[in-house]
Amino acid sequence: MSWKVDVDGDTCIGSGMCAALKPEVFALDGATATLVTGEVEPDETVLDAADSCPAMAIEVTEKGEVIGPRP
């Protein structure tokens, strides 16, 4: 089982919180975050990154269901 991670480049403000939390998944490319990989093994830190994004630009899905950011 793996999770799919997406970053909305139009929404991202480049705060870098995601890259600081999980550099194996997120990287800063200029003023926006990009993905190092779009598929990850389940990892609470990936959800933490989605939760902490001030622009809510990160979405994590499992089998098509959105699991992050958490409410």
Backbone as a printed PyTorch tensor [residue, N CA C, xyz], in Angstrom:
tensor([[[ 0.8490, -1.1750,  0.0000],
         [ 0.0000,  0.0000,  0.0000],
         [ 0.8940,  1.2380,  0.0000]],

        [[ 0.5340,  2.2270, -0.8160],
         [ 1.2830,  3.4750, -0.8300],
         [ 0.3150,  4.6440, -0.8850]],

        [[ 0.8500,  5.8140, -0.5870],
         [ 0.0680,  7.0420, -0.6470],
         [ 0.5280,  7.8420, -1.8480]],

        [[-0.3880,  8.5870, -2.4420],
         [-0.0700,  9.4980, -3.5330],
         [-0.0360, 10.9060, -2.9490]],

        [[ 1.0020, 11.6440, -3.2910],
         [ 1.1750, 13.0000, -2.7840],
         [ 1.1620, 13.9640, -3.9610]],

        [[ 0.4330, 15.0590, -3.8210],
         [ 0.3800, 16.1030, -4.8420],
         [ 0.6180, 17.4590, -4.1860]],

        [[ 1.3160, 18.3330, -4.9100],
         [ 1.4920, 19.7190, -4.4870],
         [ 0.8970, 20.5940, -5.5750]],

        [[-0.0180, 21.4680, -5.2010],
         [-0.6090, 22.4160, -6.1430],
         [ 0.3410, 23.6010, -6.2670]],

        [[ 1.0830, 23.6460, -7.3620],
         [ 2.0630, 24.6990, -7.5790],
         [ 1.4680, 26.0840, -7.6870]],

        [[ 0.1910, 26.1720, -8.0800],
         [-0.4650, 27.4750, -8.1790],
         [-0.8510, 28.0150, -6.8050]],

        [[-1.0390, 27.1170, -5.8440],
         [-1.4440, 27.5090, -4.4940],
         [-0.2570, 27.6710, -3.5580]],

        [[ 0.7950, 26.8930, -3.7890],
         [ 1.9710, 26.8810, -2.9180],
         [ 2.5990, 28.2690, -2.8110]],

        [[ 2.9590, 28.6610, -1.5840],
         [ 3.6130, 29.9540, -1.3590],
         [ 5.0950, 29.7840, -1.0220]],

        [[ 5.5910, 28.5570, -1.0550],
         [ 7.0200, 28.3120, -0.8510],
         [ 7.5070, 28.5180,  0.5640]],

        [[ 6.6830, 28.2140,  1.5470],
         [ 7.1070, 28.4080,  2.9400],
         [ 8.2460, 27.4710,  3.3180]],

        [[ 8.3180, 26.3130,  2.6710],
         [ 9.3880, 25.3630,  2.9350],
         [ 9.1430, 24.4350,  4.1060]],

        [[ 8.0080, 24.5500,  4.7520],
         [ 7.7370, 23.6940,  5.9080],
         [ 7.7210, 22.2210,  5.5160]],

        [[ 7.1640, 21.9140,  4.3470],
         [ 7.0970, 20.5230,  3.9010],
         [ 8.4940, 19.9600,  3.6650]],

        [[ 9.3450, 20.7310,  3.0020],
         [10.7130, 20.2800,  2.7140],
         [11.5210, 20.1210,  3.9920]],

        [[11.2530, 20.9570,  4.9780],
         [11.9510, 20.8400,  6.2560],
         [11.5120, 19.5790,  6.9980]],

        [[10.2320, 19.2590,  6.9140],
         [ 9.7100, 18.0840,  7.6120],
         [10.0700, 16.7710,  6.9140]],

        [[10.0310, 16.7520,  5.5930],
         [10.2170, 15.4920,  4.8580],
         [10.9690, 15.7470,  3.5440]],

        [[12.2810, 16.0130,  3.6250],
         [13.0490, 16.3190,  2.4100],
         [13.1500, 15.1480,  1.4270]],

        [[12.8250, 13.9510,  1.8790],
         [12.8270, 12.8020,  0.9710],
         [11.6460, 12.8450,  0.0060]],

        [[10.6440, 13.6800,  0.3320],
         [ 9.4270, 13.7550, -0.4750],
         [ 9.2680, 15.1260, -1.1300]],

        [[ 9.6290, 16.1950, -0.4090],
         [ 9.4110, 17.5680, -0.8820],
         [10.7310, 18.3160, -1.0270]],

        [[10.7810, 19.2030, -2.0250],
         [11.9390, 20.0700, -2.2230],
         [11.4330, 21.4360, -2.6560]],

        [[12.2010, 22.4680, -2.3460],
         [11.8450, 23.7990, -2.8280],
         [12.5220, 24.0190, -4.1660]],

        [[11.7410, 24.5100, -5.1200],
         [12.2550, 24.8320, -6.4470],
         [11.8690, 26.2740, -6.7080]],

        [[12.7510, 27.1780, -6.3580],
         [12.4210, 28.5930, -6.4610],
         [11.4030, 28.9620, -5.3950]],

        [[10.2760, 29.4810, -5.8370],
         [ 9.2620, 29.9640, -4.9040],
         [ 8.1700, 28.9460, -4.5970]],

        [[ 8.3090, 27.7220, -5.0720],
         [ 7.2880, 26.7180, -4.8080],
         [ 7.9180, 25.3770, -4.4460]],

        [[ 7.1310, 24.5610, -3.7970],
         [ 7.5740, 23.2070, -3.4530],
         [ 7.3130, 22.2850, -4.6370]],

        [[ 8.1850, 21.3120, -4.7770],
         [ 7.9980, 20.2730, -5.7810],
         [ 8.1340, 18.9310, -5.0820]],

        [[ 7.7830, 17.8940, -5.7870],
         [ 7.8690, 16.5560, -5.2240],
         [ 9.1470, 15.8740, -5.6660]],

        [[ 9.8310, 15.2650, -4.7140],
         [10.9550, 14.3950, -5.0290],
         [10.3920, 13.0680, -5.5140]],

        [[ 9.3070, 12.6640, -4.8840],
         [ 8.5720, 11.4630, -5.2760],
         [ 7.0940, 11.6860, -5.0070]],

        [[ 6.2390, 11.1560, -5.8630],
         [ 4.7990, 11.3410, -5.7050],
         [ 4.1000, 10.1720, -5.0420]],

        [[ 4.8210,  9.0620, -4.8730],
         [ 4.2690,  7.8840, -4.2000],
         [ 5.1460,  7.5870, -2.9980]],

        [[ 4.5360,  7.4400, -1.8330],
         [ 5.3010,  7.1900, -0.6070],
         [ 4.6560,  6.0610,  0.1860]],

        [[ 5.4550,  5.4320,  0.9730],
         [ 4.9220,  4.4780,  1.9370],
         [ 4.2160,  5.2750,  3.0260]],

        [[ 3.1770,  4.7440,  3.6360],
         [ 2.4870,  5.4760,  4.7010],
         [ 3.4690,  5.9700,  5.7620]],

        [[ 3.3690,  7.2540,  6.0520],
         [ 4.2990,  7.9050,  6.9710],
         [ 3.6040,  9.1120,  7.5930]],

        [[ 3.4880,  9.1010,  8.8830],
         [ 2.8160, 10.1790,  9.6190],
         [ 3.4230, 11.5510,  9.3060]],

        [[ 4.7160, 11.6130,  9.0380],
         [ 5.3780, 12.8840,  8.7650],
         [ 4.8880, 13.5050,  7.4620]],

        [[ 4.5080, 12.6900,  6.4870],
         [ 3.9430, 13.2140,  5.2400],
         [ 2.6000, 13.8920,  5.5360]],

        [[ 1.8080, 13.2840,  6.3880],
         [ 0.5430, 13.9070,  6.7920],
         [ 0.7970, 15.1780,  7.5960]],

        [[ 1.8140, 15.1700,  8.4350],
         [ 2.1800, 16.3720,  9.1910],
         [ 2.5510, 17.5090,  8.2380]],

        [[ 3.2730, 17.1780,  7.1690],
         [ 3.6510, 18.1950,  6.1830],
         [ 2.4120, 18.7760,  5.5140]],

        [[ 1.4670, 17.9210,  5.1470],
         [ 0.2230, 18.4060,  4.5410],
         [-0.5510, 19.2750,  5.5310]],

        [[-0.5850, 18.8440,  6.7820],
         [-1.2960, 19.6060,  7.8170],
         [-0.6600, 20.9720,  8.0660]],

        [[ 0.6550, 21.0470,  7.9830],
         [ 1.3570, 22.2700,  8.3490],
         [ 1.4980, 23.2610,  7.1970]],

        [[ 1.1150, 22.8770,  5.9950],
         [ 1.2320, 23.7670,  4.8470],
         [ 0.2910, 24.9670,  5.0320]],

        [[ 0.8500, 26.1920,  5.1320],
         [-0.0110, 27.3540,  5.3640],
         [-0.9490, 27.6620,  4.1990]],

        [[-0.6150, 27.1910,  3.0020],
         [-1.4570, 27.4470,  1.8300],
         [-2.3850, 26.2800,  1.5210]],

        [[-2.2790, 25.1890,  2.3060],
         [-3.0860, 23.9890,  2.0660],
         [-2.8780, 23.4780,  0.6380]],

        [[-1.6240, 23.4990,  0.1820],
         [-1.2920, 23.1360, -1.1950],
         [-0.9310, 21.6620, -1.3630]],

        [[-0.8770, 20.9060, -0.2720],
         [-0.4720, 19.5020, -0.3330],
         [-1.6980, 18.6230, -0.1060]],

        [[-1.8310, 17.6120, -0.9660],
         [-2.9050, 16.6460, -0.7990],
         [-2.3020, 15.2440, -0.7970]],

        [[-2.7260, 14.4490,  0.1680],
         [-2.2780, 13.0680,  0.2780],
         [-3.5070, 12.1780,  0.1170]],

        [[-3.4050, 11.1990, -0.7900],
         [-4.5240, 10.2980, -1.0090],
         [-4.0880,  8.8460, -0.8530]],

        [[-5.0360,  8.0420, -0.4460],
         [-4.8430,  6.6000, -0.3380],
         [-6.0200,  5.9420, -1.0420]],

        [[-5.7380,  5.1850, -2.0920],
         [-6.7850,  4.5210, -2.8820],
         [-7.8560,  5.5180, -3.3390]],

        [[-7.4250,  6.7160, -3.7420],
         [-8.3370,  7.7290, -4.2370],
         [-9.0450,  8.5610, -3.1890]],

        [[-8.8660,  8.2230, -1.9150],
         [-9.5130,  8.9660, -0.8240],
         [-8.5210,  9.9350, -0.1940]],

        [[-8.9310, 11.1790, -0.0370],
         [-8.0640, 12.2000,  0.5700],
         [-7.9180, 11.9060,  2.0470]],

        [[-6.6570, 11.7620,  2.4900],
         [-6.3830, 11.5220,  3.9100],
         [-5.5670, 12.6570,  4.5160]],

        [[-5.1040, 13.5810,  3.7170],
         [-4.3700, 14.7230,  4.2350],
         [-4.4920, 15.8840,  3.2660]],

        [[-4.5840, 17.0910,  3.7910],
         [-4.4560, 17.4310,  5.2030],
         [-5.6670, 16.9540,  6.0110]],

        [[-5.3750, 16.7330,  7.2670],
         [-6.4260, 16.2660,  8.1820],
         [-7.2160, 17.4610,  8.7040]],

        [[-8.5060, 17.2490,  8.9920],
         [-9.3310, 18.3680,  9.5110],
         [-8.8710, 18.8260, 10.8770]]])
